[in-house]
Amino acid sequence: MRFAVLLALCSSSFAADVTSPSGALYRGWLKMYDLRFDEAHQVFNQWKQSHSADSLGPASDAAAYLFSELARLGVLESELFTDDSRFENRTKLRPDARMKTLFDKEIAQADQLADSALQVNSADVNALFAKSLSFGLRADSASLIEKRDFAALKFTKEGRAYGERLMAIDPKAYDAYLGAGVENYLLSLKPAPLRVMLRLTGSSVDREKGVEQLRLTAQFGHYLEPFAKLLLAVAALRDDNRPRARELLSELSHRFPNNQLYVQELNRLTSK
């Protein structure tokens, strides 16, 4: 569902040492958060050349393509997610055709590599990450750009299954908690009758649990730590906890100076 962008995970071993081979990939994610998409793609392409059998490369590249579209289309502004009526009345957007083609290509490549790896080893953490991530990215594209919420919900559930498999293998894979946290928190904001239906159809709907899962990723996560903090800022704004939202956004703005989203949100807080 909404703001399911970048669902899922990675083994805690990745979080431990950014000088390991995953460190190069991590730098690409940091460039992506800073809206330096060309540089992020360059890092991801180099990773793919030297790790041609690793699904995490194309999955990361797909995330950069989608995130660049969300930024270009103005989808990531907090008002869209703090104002329920604005979200429900959002319009279907027109993605850049070239970006959509590249996104689909990377998603297909990530899935192919991940499926092959899981056939060999069902506990392959990179492959579980890539599968969870690819379904999360599909959910974002379906909901935030194409306005296909039922399809997004289906993708979210499918991605959660892979995230849960990863958490079962390693409870300290803190990035994996983000996907479950997003689902729990955001679906808990729906009207009561819809929440009942969502539970009956297999969705996770628990606000407090969702916030705690986001906090775990924000405190201990790796690739998804900055995104978890952005989501917690949105949650703080919904709770009218402006000091907490300002604290989180100030930290993100300092770390990612090229991302004007954080500055705009801080300015909005100051003007109210």
Salt bridges, closest charged atoms under 4 A:
ASP34 OD2 - ARG36 NH1 3.43
GLU39 OE1 - LYS31 NZ 3.16
GLU39 OE1 - ARG36 NH2 2.77
ASP61 OD1 - HIS41 ND1 2.56
ASP61 OD2 - LYS48 NZ 2.69
GLU69 OE2 - ARG72 NE 2.83
GLU77 OE1 - ARG268 NH2 3.91
GLU79 OE1 - ARG86 NH1 2.90
GLU79 OE2 - ARG268 NE 3.16
ASP84 OD1 - ARG2 NH2 3.35
ASP84 OD1 - ARG238 NH1 3.09
GLU88 OE2 - LYS190 NZ 3.35
ASP104 OD2 - LYS100 NZ 2.82
GLU106 OE2 - LYS48 NZ 3.06
ASP111 OD1 - LYS131 NZ 3.49
ASP111 OD2 - ARG138 NH2 2.29
ASP115 OD1 - LYS131 NZ 3.03
GLU146 OE1 - ARG148 NE 2.82
ASP149 OD1 - ARG90 NH2 2.54
GLU158 OE1 - LYS154 NZ 2.99
GLU164 OE2 - ARG160 NH1 3.46
GLU183 OE1 - ARG160 NE 2.49
GLU208 OE2 - ARG207 NH1 2.98
GLU212 OE1 - ARG215 NH1 3.97
GLU225 OE2 - LYS229 NZ 2.91
GLU225 OE2 - ARG255 NH1 2.62
ASP239 OD1 - ARG207 NH2 2.70
GLU247 OE1 - ARG244 NH1 3.12
GLU251 OE2 - LYS229 NZ 2.64
GLU251 OE2 - ARG255 NH1 3.64
GLU265 OE2 - ARG268 NH1 2.82
